[in-house]
Amino acid sequence: MEKILITGCAGLLGSKIIKKGFKEFECFGVDVVTPKNVSNYEFHPIDITDKDKVIELIEKLNPYAF
Protein backbone atom coordinates (compact mmCIF):
# COMPACT_ATOMS: atom_id res chain seq x y z
CA MET A 1 0.00 0.00 0.00
CA GLU A 2 1.33 3.43 -0.94
CA LYS A 3 1.87 5.95 1.86
CA ILE A 4 1.06 9.67 1.80
CA LEU A 5 2.22 12.35 4.21
CA ILE A 6 -0.10 15.30 4.83
CA THR A 7 1.45 18.36 6.46
CA GLY A 8 -0.71 20.74 8.47
CA CYS A 9 -3.19 17.98 9.30
CA ALA A 10 -4.60 20.00 12.23
CA GLY A 11 -5.37 22.99 10.00
CA LEU A 12 -8.51 23.64 7.97
CA LEU A 13 -7.38 22.23 4.62
CA GLY A 14 -5.17 19.46 6.00
CA SER A 15 -7.88 18.21 8.34
CA LYS A 16 -10.47 18.15 5.53
CA ILE A 17 -8.12 16.19 3.28
CA ILE A 18 -7.13 13.66 5.91
CA LYS A 19 -10.70 13.18 7.22
CA LYS A 20 -11.78 12.32 3.69
CA GLY A 21 -9.73 9.16 3.97
CA PHE A 22 -8.03 7.33 1.20
CA LYS A 23 -8.61 3.60 0.92
CA GLU A 24 -5.74 3.14 -1.51
CA PHE A 25 -3.20 4.97 0.70
CA GLU A 26 -1.82 4.63 4.20
CA CYS A 27 -2.08 8.19 5.57
CA PHE A 28 0.33 9.96 7.89
CA GLY A 29 -0.35 13.43 9.26
CA VAL A 30 2.13 15.93 10.64
CA ASP A 31 1.62 19.24 12.39
CA VAL A 32 3.06 21.28 15.23
CA VAL A 33 -0.39 21.23 16.87
CA THR A 34 -1.99 17.93 17.87
CA PRO A 35 -5.32 17.48 16.05
CA LYS A 36 -8.47 16.67 18.03
CA ASN A 37 -9.49 13.52 16.17
CA VAL A 38 -6.80 11.11 15.09
CA SER A 39 -8.66 8.04 13.90
CA ASN A 40 -7.96 7.03 10.31
CA TYR A 41 -4.28 7.98 10.16
CA GLU A 42 -1.04 7.98 12.11
CA PHE A 43 -0.11 11.38 13.59
CA HIS A 44 3.45 12.65 14.07
CA PRO A 45 3.99 15.92 15.95
CA ILE A 46 6.68 17.87 14.12
CA ASP A 47 7.63 21.44 13.28
CA ILE A 48 8.19 21.42 9.52
CA THR A 49 10.72 24.25 9.86
CA ASP A 50 13.06 21.74 11.56
CA LYS A 51 14.72 20.43 8.40
CA ASP A 52 16.63 17.59 10.06
CA LYS A 53 13.54 16.21 11.80
CA VAL A 54 11.51 16.41 8.59
CA ILE A 55 14.18 14.55 6.62
CA GLU A 56 14.41 11.93 9.37
CA LEU A 57 10.62 11.39 9.33
CA ILE A 58 10.44 11.20 5.54
CA GLU A 59 13.23 8.62 5.47
CA LYS A 60 11.45 6.63 8.21
CA LEU A 61 7.97 6.70 6.60
CA ASN A 62 9.08 6.62 2.96
CA PRO A 63 5.87 8.25 1.59
CA TYR A 64 4.86 8.08 -2.06
CA ALA A 65 6.30 10.92 -4.17
CA PHE A 66 3.80 12.41 -6.63
mmCIF file of the N, C-alpha and C atoms, coordinates in Angstrom:
data_MODEL
# 
_entry.id   MODEL 
# 
loop_
_atom_site.group_PDB 
_atom_site.id 
_atom_site.type_symbol 
_atom_site.label_atom_id 
_atom_site.label_alt_id 
_atom_site.label_comp_id 
_atom_site.label_asym_id 
_atom_site.label_entity_id 
_atom_site.label_seq_id 
_atom_site.pdbx_PDB_ins_code 
_atom_site.Cartn_x 
_atom_site.Cartn_y 
_atom_site.Cartn_z 
_atom_site.occupancy 
_atom_site.B_iso_or_equiv 
_atom_site.pdbx_formal_charge 
_atom_site.auth_seq_id 
_atom_site.auth_comp_id 
_atom_site.auth_asym_id 
_atom_site.auth_atom_id 
_atom_site.pdbx_PDB_model_num 
ATOM 1   N N  . MET A 1 1  ? 0.848   -1.178 0.000  1.00 0.00 ? 1  MET A N  1 
ATOM 2   C CA . MET A 1 1  ? 0.000   0.000  0.000  1.00 0.00 ? 1  MET A CA 1 
ATOM 3   C C  . MET A 1 1  ? 0.894   1.242  0.000  1.00 0.00 ? 1  MET A C  1 
ATOM 4   N N  . GLU A 1 2  ? 0.580   2.176  -0.877 1.00 0.00 ? 2  GLU A N  1 
ATOM 5   C CA . GLU A 1 2  ? 1.330   3.430  -0.936 1.00 0.00 ? 2  GLU A CA 1 
ATOM 6   C C  . GLU A 1 2  ? 1.042   4.269  0.300  1.00 0.00 ? 2  GLU A C  1 
ATOM 7   N N  . LYS A 1 3  ? 2.003   5.087  0.689  1.00 0.00 ? 3  LYS A N  1 
ATOM 8   C CA . LYS A 1 3  ? 1.866   5.953  1.859  1.00 0.00 ? 3  LYS A CA 1 
ATOM 9   C C  . LYS A 1 3  ? 1.866   7.411  1.413  1.00 0.00 ? 3  LYS A C  1 
ATOM 10  N N  . ILE A 1 4  ? 1.024   8.229  2.056  1.00 0.00 ? 4  ILE A N  1 
ATOM 11  C CA . ILE A 1 4  ? 1.065   9.668  1.801  1.00 0.00 ? 4  ILE A CA 1 
ATOM 12  C C  . ILE A 1 4  ? 1.237   10.401 3.125  1.00 0.00 ? 4  ILE A C  1 
ATOM 13  N N  . LEU A 1 5  ? 1.927   11.517 3.045  1.00 0.00 ? 5  LEU A N  1 
ATOM 14  C CA . LEU A 1 5  ? 2.220   12.346 4.210  1.00 0.00 ? 5  LEU A CA 1 
ATOM 15  C C  . LEU A 1 5  ? 1.531   13.687 4.008  1.00 0.00 ? 5  LEU A C  1 
ATOM 16  N N  . ILE A 1 6  ? 0.660   14.054 4.937  1.00 0.00 ? 6  ILE A N  1 
ATOM 17  C CA . ILE A 1 6  ? -0.098  15.297 4.835  1.00 0.00 ? 6  ILE A CA 1 
ATOM 18  C C  . ILE A 1 6  ? 0.381   16.243 5.925  1.00 0.00 ? 6  ILE A C  1 
ATOM 19  N N  . THR A 1 7  ? 0.980   17.365 5.504  1.00 0.00 ? 7  THR A N  1 
ATOM 20  C CA . THR A 1 7  ? 1.446   18.364 6.459  1.00 0.00 ? 7  THR A CA 1 
ATOM 21  C C  . THR A 1 7  ? 0.289   19.282 6.825  1.00 0.00 ? 7  THR A C  1 
ATOM 22  N N  . GLY A 1 8  ? 0.346   19.842 8.011  1.00 0.00 ? 8  GLY A N  1 
ATOM 23  C CA . GLY A 1 8  ? -0.711  20.736 8.466  1.00 0.00 ? 8  GLY A CA 1 
ATOM 24  C C  . GLY A 1 8  ? -2.030  20.029 8.684  1.00 0.00 ? 8  GLY A C  1 
ATOM 25  N N  . CYS A 1 9  ? -1.969  18.787 9.174  1.00 0.00 ? 9  CYS A N  1 
ATOM 26  C CA . CYS A 1 9  ? -3.192  17.981 9.303  1.00 0.00 ? 9  CYS A CA 1 
ATOM 27  C C  . CYS A 1 9  ? -4.146  18.495 10.377 1.00 0.00 ? 9  CYS A C  1 
ATOM 28  N N  . ALA A 1 10 ? -3.708  19.425 11.220 1.00 0.00 ? 10 ALA A N  1 
ATOM 29  C CA . ALA A 1 10 ? -4.601  20.004 12.227 1.00 0.00 ? 10 ALA A CA 1 
ATOM 30  C C  . ALA A 1 10 ? -5.260  21.285 11.719 1.00 0.00 ? 10 ALA A C  1 
ATOM 31  N N  . GLY A 1 11 ? -4.808  21.777 10.581 1.00 0.00 ? 11 GLY A N  1 
ATOM 32  C CA . GLY A 1 11 ? -5.367  22.995 10.003 1.00 0.00 ? 11 GLY A CA 1 
ATOM 33  C C  . GLY A 1 11 ? -6.639  22.718 9.218  1.00 0.00 ? 11 GLY A C  1 
ATOM 34  N N  . LEU A 1 12 ? -7.232  23.762 8.679  1.00 0.00 ? 12 LEU A N  1 
ATOM 35  C CA . LEU A 1 12 ? -8.511  23.641 7.971  1.00 0.00 ? 12 LEU A CA 1 
ATOM 36  C C  . LEU A 1 12 ? -8.405  22.737 6.749  1.00 0.00 ? 12 LEU A C  1 
ATOM 37  N N  . LEU A 1 13 ? -7.497  23.029 5.846  1.00 0.00 ? 13 LEU A N  1 
ATOM 38  C CA . LEU A 1 13 ? -7.384  22.234 4.620  1.00 0.00 ? 13 LEU A CA 1 
ATOM 39  C C  . LEU A 1 13 ? -6.846  20.835 4.908  1.00 0.00 ? 13 LEU A C  1 
ATOM 40  N N  . GLY A 1 14 ? -5.767  20.752 5.687  1.00 0.00 ? 14 GLY A N  1 
ATOM 41  C CA . GLY A 1 14 ? -5.169  19.459 5.997  1.00 0.00 ? 14 GLY A CA 1 
ATOM 42  C C  . GLY A 1 14 ? -6.142  18.524 6.693  1.00 0.00 ? 14 GLY A C  1 
ATOM 43  N N  . SER A 1 15 ? -6.917  19.055 7.625  1.00 0.00 ? 15 SER A N  1 
ATOM 44  C CA . SER A 1 15 ? -7.879  18.206 8.344  1.00 0.00 ? 15 SER A CA 1 
ATOM 45  C C  . SER A 1 15 ? -8.993  17.727 7.416  1.00 0.00 ? 15 SER A C  1 
ATOM 46  N N  . LYS A 1 16 ? -9.429  18.560 6.490  1.00 0.00 ? 16 LYS A N  1 
ATOM 47  C CA . LYS A 1 16 ? -10.473 18.147 5.533  1.00 0.00 ? 16 LYS A CA 1 
ATOM 48  C C  . LYS A 1 16 ? -9.951  17.046 4.621  1.00 0.00 ? 16 LYS A C  1 
ATOM 49  N N  . ILE A 1 17 ? -8.706  17.195 4.167  1.00 0.00 ? 17 ILE A N  1 
ATOM 50  C CA . ILE A 1 17 ? -8.123  16.191 3.278  1.00 0.00 ? 17 ILE A CA 1 
ATOM 51  C C  . ILE A 1 17 ? -7.971  14.865 4.006  1.00 0.00 ? 17 ILE A C  1 
ATOM 52  N N  . ILE A 1 18 ? -7.417  14.904 5.197  1.00 0.00 ? 18 ILE A N  1 
ATOM 53  C CA . ILE A 1 18 ? -7.132  13.660 5.914  1.00 0.00 ? 18 ILE A CA 1 
ATOM 54  C C  . ILE A 1 18 ? -8.401  12.987 6.444  1.00 0.00 ? 18 ILE A C  1 
ATOM 55  N N  . LYS A 1 19 ? -9.428  13.770 6.770  1.00 0.00 ? 19 LYS A N  1 
ATOM 56  C CA . LYS A 1 19 ? -10.698 13.182 7.222  1.00 0.00 ? 19 LYS A CA 1 
ATOM 57  C C  . LYS A 1 19 ? -11.426 12.486 6.079  1.00 0.00 ? 19 LYS A C  1 
ATOM 58  N N  . LYS A 1 20 ? -11.168 12.940 4.861  1.00 0.00 ? 20 LYS A N  1 
ATOM 59  C CA . LYS A 1 20 ? -11.782 12.324 3.686  1.00 0.00 ? 20 LYS A CA 1 
ATOM 60  C C  . LYS A 1 20 ? -11.412 10.850 3.611  1.00 0.00 ? 20 LYS A C  1 
ATOM 61  N N  . GLY A 1 21 ? -10.181 10.551 3.979  1.00 0.00 ? 21 GLY A N  1 
ATOM 62  C CA . GLY A 1 21 ? -9.733  9.158  3.970  1.00 0.00 ? 21 GLY A CA 1 
ATOM 63  C C  . GLY A 1 21 ? -9.416  8.675  2.573  1.00 0.00 ? 21 GLY A C  1 
ATOM 64  N N  . PHE A 1 22 ? -8.434  7.869  2.485  1.00 0.00 ? 22 PHE A N  1 
ATOM 65  C CA . PHE A 1 22 ? -8.026  7.332  1.203  1.00 0.00 ? 22 PHE A CA 1 
ATOM 66  C C  . PHE A 1 22 ? -7.822  5.827  1.370  1.00 0.00 ? 22 PHE A C  1 
ATOM 67  N N  . LYS A 1 23 ? -8.685  5.047  0.766  1.00 0.00 ? 23 LYS A N  1 
ATOM 68  C CA . LYS A 1 23 ? -8.612  3.595  0.917  1.00 0.00 ? 23 LYS A CA 1 
ATOM 69  C C  . LYS A 1 23 ? -7.372  3.012  0.262  1.00 0.00 ? 23 LYS A C  1 
ATOM 70  N N  . GLU A 1 24 ? -6.887  3.680  -0.782 1.00 0.00 ? 24 GLU A N  1 
ATOM 71  C CA . GLU A 1 24 ? -5.745  3.143  -1.507 1.00 0.00 ? 24 GLU A CA 1 
ATOM 72  C C  . GLU A 1 24 ? -4.396  3.603  -0.944 1.00 0.00 ? 24 GLU A C  1 
ATOM 73  N N  . PHE A 1 25 ? -4.421  4.460  0.100  1.00 0.00 ? 25 PHE A N  1 
ATOM 74  C CA . PHE A 1 25 ? -3.195  4.966  0.704  1.00 0.00 ? 25 PHE A CA 1 
ATOM 75  C C  . PHE A 1 25 ? -3.196  4.769  2.216  1.00 0.00 ? 25 PHE A C  1 
ATOM 76  N N  . GLU A 1 26 ? -2.019  4.569  2.761  1.00 0.00 ? 26 GLU A N  1 
ATOM 77  C CA . GLU A 1 26 ? -1.821  4.626  4.204  1.00 0.00 ? 26 GLU A CA 1 
ATOM 78  C C  . GLU A 1 26 ? -1.465  6.079  4.504  1.00 0.00 ? 26 GLU A C  1 
ATOM 79  N N  . CYS A 1 27 ? -2.255  6.760  5.328  1.00 0.00 ? 27 CYS A N  1 
ATOM 80  C CA . CYS A 1 27 ? -2.077  8.190  5.570  1.00 0.00 ? 27 CYS A CA 1 
ATOM 81  C C  . CYS A 1 27 ? -1.298  8.472  6.846  1.00 0.00 ? 27 CYS A C  1 
ATOM 82  N N  . PHE A 1 28 ? -0.419  9.457  6.751  1.00 0.00 ? 28 PHE A N  1 
ATOM 83  C CA . PHE A 1 28 ? 0.331   9.964  7.891  1.00 0.00 ? 28 PHE A CA 1 
ATOM 84  C C  . PHE A 1 28 ? 0.123   11.469 7.927  1.00 0.00 ? 28 PHE A C  1 
ATOM 85  N N  . GLY A 1 29 ? -0.163  12.000 9.103  1.00 0.00 ? 29 GLY A N  1 
ATOM 86  C CA . GLY A 1 29 ? -0.353  13.434 9.256  1.00 0.00 ? 29 GLY A CA 1 
ATOM 87  C C  . GLY A 1 29 ? 0.709   14.026 10.159 1.00 0.00 ? 29 GLY A C  1 
ATOM 88  N N  . VAL A 1 30 ? 1.159   15.227 9.803  1.00 0.00 ? 30 VAL A N  1 
ATOM 89  C CA . VAL A 1 30 ? 2.125   15.935 10.644 1.00 0.00 ? 30 VAL A CA 1 
ATOM 90  C C  . VAL A 1 30 ? 1.644   17.361 10.865 1.00 0.00 ? 30 VAL A C  1 
ATOM 91  N N  . ASP A 1 31 ? 1.929   17.847 12.056 1.00 0.00 ? 31 ASP A N  1 
ATOM 92  C CA . ASP A 1 31 ? 1.619   19.238 12.394 1.00 0.00 ? 31 ASP A CA 1 
ATOM 93  C C  . ASP A 1 31 ? 2.313   19.564 13.698 1.00 0.00 ? 31 ASP A C  1 
ATOM 94  N N  . VAL A 1 32 ? 2.481   20.842 13.961 1.00 0.00 ? 32 VAL A N  1 
ATOM 95  C CA . VAL A 1 32 ? 3.059   21.278 15.226 1.00 0.00 ? 32 VAL A CA 1 
ATOM 96  C C  . VAL A 1 32 ? 2.007   21.229 16.327 1.00 0.00 ? 32 VAL A C  1 
ATOM 97  N N  . VAL A 1 33 ? 0.743   21.289 15.941 1.00 0.00 ? 33 VAL A N  1 
ATOM 98  C CA . VAL A 1 33 ? -0.390  21.231 16.872 1.00 0.00 ? 33 VAL A CA 1 
ATOM 99  C C  . VAL A 1 33 ? -1.022  19.847 16.760 1.00 0.00 ? 33 VAL A C  1 
ATOM 100 N N  . THR A 1 34 ? -1.345  19.237 17.883 1.00 0.00 ? 34 THR A N  1 
ATOM 101 C CA . THR A 1 34 ? -1.992  17.926 17.865 1.00 0.00 ? 34 THR A CA 1 
ATOM 102 C C  . THR A 1 34 ? -3.465  18.088 17.495 1.00 0.00 ? 34 THR A C  1 
ATOM 103 N N  . PRO A 1 35 ? -3.911  17.390 16.443 1.00 0.00 ? 35 PRO A N  1 
ATOM 104 C CA . PRO A 1 35 ? -5.321  17.480 16.053 1.00 0.00 ? 35 PRO A CA 1 
ATOM 105 C C  . PRO A 1 35 ? -6.230  16.813 17.079 1.00 0.00 ? 35 PRO A C  1 
ATOM 106 N N  . LYS A 1 36 ? -7.500  17.207 17.062 1.00 0.00 ? 36 LYS A N  1 
ATOM 107 C CA . LYS A 1 36 ? -8.465  16.673 18.030 1.00 0.00 ? 36 LYS A CA 1 
ATOM 108 C C  . LYS A 1 36 ? -8.825  15.221 17.750 1.00 0.00 ? 36 LYS A C  1 
ATOM 109 N N  . ASN A 1 37 ? -9.056  14.885 16.507 1.00 0.00 ? 37 ASN A N  1 
ATOM 110 C CA . ASN A 1 37 ? -9.485  13.522 16.172 1.00 0.00 ? 37 ASN A CA 1 
ATOM 111 C C  . ASN A 1 37 ? -8.462  12.844 15.283 1.00 0.00 ? 37 ASN A C  1 
ATOM 112 N N  . VAL A 1 38 ? -7.766  11.897 15.848 1.00 0.00 ? 38 VAL A N  1 
ATOM 113 C CA . VAL A 1 38 ? -6.803  11.105 15.086 1.00 0.00 ? 38 VAL A CA 1 
ATOM 114 C C  . VAL A 1 38 ? -7.353  9.692  15.037 1.00 0.00 ? 38 VAL A C  1 
ATOM 115 N N  . SER A 1 39 ? -8.045  9.362  13.943 1.00 0.00 ? 39 SER A N  1 
ATOM 116 C CA . SER A 1 39 ? -8.663  8.044  13.902 1.00 0.00 ? 39 SER A CA 1 
ATOM 117 C C  . SER A 1 39 ? -8.235  7.219  12.690 1.00 0.00 ? 39 SER A C  1 
ATOM 118 N N  . ASN A 1 40 ? -8.235  7.810  11.516 1.00 0.00 ? 40 ASN A N  1 
ATOM 119 C CA . ASN A 1 40 ? -7.958  7.026  10.314 1.00 0.00 ? 40 ASN A CA 1 
ATOM 120 C C  . ASN A 1 40 ? -6.547  7.243  9.768  1.00 0.00 ? 40 ASN A C  1 
ATOM 121 N N  . TYR A 1 41 ? -5.644  7.757  10.600 1.00 0.00 ? 41 TYR A N  1 
ATOM 122 C CA . TYR A 1 41 ? -4.275  7.976  10.164 1.00 0.00 ? 41 TYR A CA 1 
ATOM 123 C C  . TYR A 1 41 ? -3.341  8.004  11.365 1.00 0.00 ? 41 TYR A C  1 
ATOM 124 N N  . GLU A 1 42 ? -2.060  7.927  11.076 1.00 0.00 ? 42 GLU A N  1 
ATOM 125 C CA . GLU A 1 42 ? -1.036  7.977  12.114 1.00 0.00 ? 42 GLU A CA 1 
ATOM 126 C C  . GLU A 1 42 ? -0.499  9.406  12.201 1.00 0.00 ? 42 GLU A C  1 
ATOM 127 N N  . PHE A 1 43 ? -0.538  9.995  13.395 1.00 0.00 ? 43 PHE A N  1 
ATOM 128 C CA . PHE A 1 43 ? -0.107  11.380 13.594 1.00 0.00 ? 43 PHE A CA 1 
ATOM 129 C C  . PHE A 1 43 ? 1.318   11.441 14.134 1.00 0.00 ? 43 PHE A C  1 
ATOM 130 N N  . HIS A 1 44 ? 2.091   12.395 13.596 1.00 0.00 ? 44 HIS A N  1 
ATOM 131 C CA . HIS A 1 44 ? 3.453   12.651 14.066 1.00 0.00 ? 44 HIS A CA 1 
ATOM 132 C C  . HIS A 1 44 ? 3.590   14.138 14.365 1.00 0.00 ? 44 HIS A C  1 
ATOM 133 N N  . PRO A 1 45 ? 3.799   14.499 15.636 1.00 0.00 ? 45 PRO A N  1 
ATOM 134 C CA . PRO A 1 45 ? 3.990   15.921 15.954 1.00 0.00 ? 45 PRO A CA 1 
ATOM 135 C C  . PRO A 1 45 ? 5.375   16.369 15.491 1.00 0.00 ? 45 PRO A C  1 
ATOM 136 N N  . ILE A 1 46 ? 5.401   17.377 14.634 1.00 0.00 ? 46 ILE A N  1 
ATOM 137 C CA . ILE A 1 46 ? 6.678   17.873 14.118 1.00 0.00 ? 46 ILE A CA 1 
ATOM 138 C C  . ILE A 1 46 ? 6.517   19.314 13.630 1.00 0.00 ? 46 ILE A C  1 
ATOM 139 N N  . ASP A 1 47 ? 7.562   20.074 13.812 1.00 0.00 ? 47 ASP A N  1 
ATOM 140 C CA . ASP A 1 47 ? 7.626   21.441 13.285 1.00 0.00 ? 47 ASP A CA 1 
ATOM 141 C C  . ASP A 1 47 ? 8.329   21.345 11.938 1.00 0.00 ? 47 ASP A C  1 
ATOM 142 N N  . ILE A 1 48 ? 7.617   21.625 10.848 1.00 0.00 ? 48 ILE A N  1 
ATOM 143 C CA . ILE A 1 48 ? 8.189   21.420 9.519  1.00 0.00 ? 48 ILE A CA 1 
ATOM 144 C C  . ILE A 1 48 ? 9.328   22.395 9.201  1.00 0.00 ? 48 ILE A C  1 
ATOM 145 N N  . THR A 1 49 ? 9.566   23.365 10.072 1.00 0.00 ? 49 THR A N  1 
ATOM 146 C CA . THR A 1 49 ? 10.721  24.246 9.863  1.00 0.00 ? 49 THR A CA 1 
ATOM 147 C C  . THR A 1 49 ? 12.011  23.605 10.376 1.00 0.00 ? 49 THR A C  1 
ATOM 148 N N  . ASP A 1 50 ? 11.898  22.478 11.075 1.00 0.00 ? 50 ASP A N  1 
ATOM 149 C CA . ASP A 1 50 ? 13.061  21.738 11.559 1.00 0.00 ? 50 ASP A CA 1 
ATOM 150 C C  . ASP A 1 50 ? 13.467  20.741 10.471 1.00 0.00 ? 50 ASP A C  1 
ATOM 151 N N  . LYS A 1 51 ? 14.330  21.195 9.580  1.00 0.00 ? 51 LYS A N  1 
ATOM 152 C CA . LYS A 1 51 ? 14.715  20.433 8.396  1.00 0.00 ? 51 LYS A CA 1 
ATOM 153 C C  . LYS A 1 51 ? 15.214  19.027 8.726  1.00 0.00 ? 51 LYS A C  1 
ATOM 154 N N  . ASP A 1 52 ? 16.069  18.904 9.722  1.00 0.00 ? 52 ASP A N  1 
ATOM 155 C CA . ASP A 1 52 ? 16.633  17.593 10.064 1.00 0.00 ? 52 ASP A CA 1 
ATOM 156 C C  . ASP A 1 52 ? 15.567  16.608 10.521 1.00 0.00 ? 52 ASP A C  1 
ATOM 157 N N  . LYS A 1 53 ? 14.622  17.071 11.323 1.00 0.00 ? 53 LYS A N  1 
ATOM 158 C CA . LYS A 1 53 ? 13.537  16.206 11.803 1.00 0.00 ? 53 LYS A CA 1 
ATOM 159 C C  . LYS A 1 53 ? 12.622  15.781 10.650 1.00 0.00 ? 53 LYS A C  1 
ATOM 160 N N  . VAL A 1 54 ? 12.366  16.709 9.742  1.00 0.00 ? 54 VAL A N  1 
ATOM 161 C CA . VAL A 1 54 ? 11.511  16.405 8.590  1.00 0.00 ? 54 VAL A CA 1 
ATOM 162 C C  . VAL A 1 54 ? 12.173  15.350 7.710  1.00 0.00 ? 54 VAL A C  1 
ATOM 163 N N  . ILE A 1 55 ? 13.450  15.525 7.427  1.00 0.00 ? 55 ILE A N  1 
ATOM 164 C CA . ILE A 1 55 ? 14.179  14.548 6.620  1.00 0.00 ? 55 ILE A CA 1 
ATOM 165 C C  . ILE A 1 55 ? 14.180  13.178 7.297  1.00 0.00 ? 55 ILE A C  1 
ATOM 166 N N  . GLU A 1 56 ? 14.407  13.174 8.604  1.00 0.00 ? 56 GLU A N  1 
ATOM 167 C CA . GLU A 1 56 ? 14.407  11.928 9.367  1.00 0.00 ? 56 GLU A CA 1 
ATOM 168 C C  . GLU A 1 56 ? 13.058  11.212 9.268  1.00 0.00 ? 56 GLU A C  1 
ATOM 169 N N  . LEU A 1 57 ? 11.966  11.972 9.405  1.00 0.00 ? 57 LEU A N  1 
ATOM 170 C CA . LEU A 1 57 ? 10.624  11.389 9.334  1.00 0.00 ? 57 LEU A CA 1 
ATOM 171 C C  . LEU A 1 57 ? 10.315  10.870 7.932  1.00 0.00 ? 57 LEU A C  1 
ATOM 172 N N  . ILE A 1 58 ? 10.685  11.632 6.920  1.00 0.00 ? 58 ILE A N  1 
ATOM 173 C CA . ILE A 1 58 ? 10.443  11.201 5.538  1.00 0.00 ? 58 ILE A CA 1 
ATOM 174 C C  . ILE A 1 58 ? 11.208  9.918  5.241  1.00 0.00 ? 58 ILE A C  1 
ATOM 175 N N  . GLU A 1 59 ? 12.444  9.845  5.688  1.00 0.00 ? 59 GLU A N  1 
ATOM 176 C CA . GLU A 1 59 ? 13.231  8.622  5.472  1.00 0.00 ? 59 GLU A CA 1 
ATOM 177 C C  . GLU A 1 59 ? 12.613  7.435  6.219  1.00 0.00 ? 59 GLU A C  1 
ATOM 178 N N  . LYS A 1 60 ? 12.077  7.685  7.400  1.00 0.00 ? 60 LYS A N  1 
ATOM 179 C CA . LYS A 1 60 ? 11.452  6.629  8.207  1.00 0.00 ? 60 LYS A CA 1 
ATOM 180 C C  . LYS A 1 60 ? 10.148  6.130  7.556  1.00 0.00 ? 60 LYS A C  1 
ATOM 181 N N  . LEU A 1 61 ? 9.283   7.063  7.143  1.00 0.00 ? 61 LEU A N  1 
ATOM 182 C CA . LEU A 1 61 ? 7.969   6.698  6.597  1.00 0.00 ? 61 LEU A CA 1 
ATOM 183 C C  . LEU A 1 61 ? 8.012   6.298  5.129  1.00 0.00 ? 61 LEU A C  1 
ATOM 184 N N  . ASN A 1 62 ? 8.937   6.893  4.387  1.00 0.00 ? 62 ASN A N  1 
ATOM 185 C CA . ASN A 1 62 ? 9.078   6.623  2.963  1.00 0.00 ? 62 ASN A CA 1 
ATOM 186 C C  . ASN A 1 62 ? 7.755   6.802  2.214  1.00 0.00 ? 62 ASN A C  1 
ATOM 187 N N  . PRO A 1 63 ? 7.163   8.031  2.269  1.00 0.00 ? 63 PRO A N  1 
ATOM 188 C CA . PRO A 1 63 ? 5.874   8.250  1.592  1.00 0.00 ? 63 PRO A CA 1 
ATOM 189 C C  . PRO A 1 63 ? 6.029   8.271  0.073  1.00 0.00 ? 63 PRO A C  1 
ATOM 190 N N  . TYR A 1 64 ? 4.926   8.043  -0.607 1.00 0.00 ? 64 TYR A N  1 
ATOM 191 C CA . TYR A 1 64 ? 4.856   8.075  -2.062 1.00 0.00 ? 64 TYR A CA 1 
ATOM 192 C C  . TYR A 1 64 ? 5.161   9.482  -2.555 1.00 0.00 ? 64 TYR A C  1 
ATOM 193 N N  . ALA A 1 65 ? 5.962   9.602  -3.584 1.00 0.00 ? 65 ALA A N  1 
ATOM 194 C CA . ALA A 1 65 ? 6.296   10.916 -4.170 1.00 0.00 ? 65 ALA A CA 1 
ATOM 195 C C  . ALA A 1 65 ? 5.480   11.111 -5.433 1.00 0.00 ? 65 ALA A C  1 
ATOM 196 N N  . PHE A 1 66 ? 4.641   12.132 -5.453 1.00 0.00 ? 66 PHE A N  1 
ATOM 197 C CA . PHE A 1 66 ? 3.799   12.410 -6.630 1.00 0.00 ? 66 PHE A CA 1 
ATOM 198 C C  . PHE A 1 66 ? 4.612   13.099 -7.686 1.00 0.00 ? 66 PHE A C  1 
# 
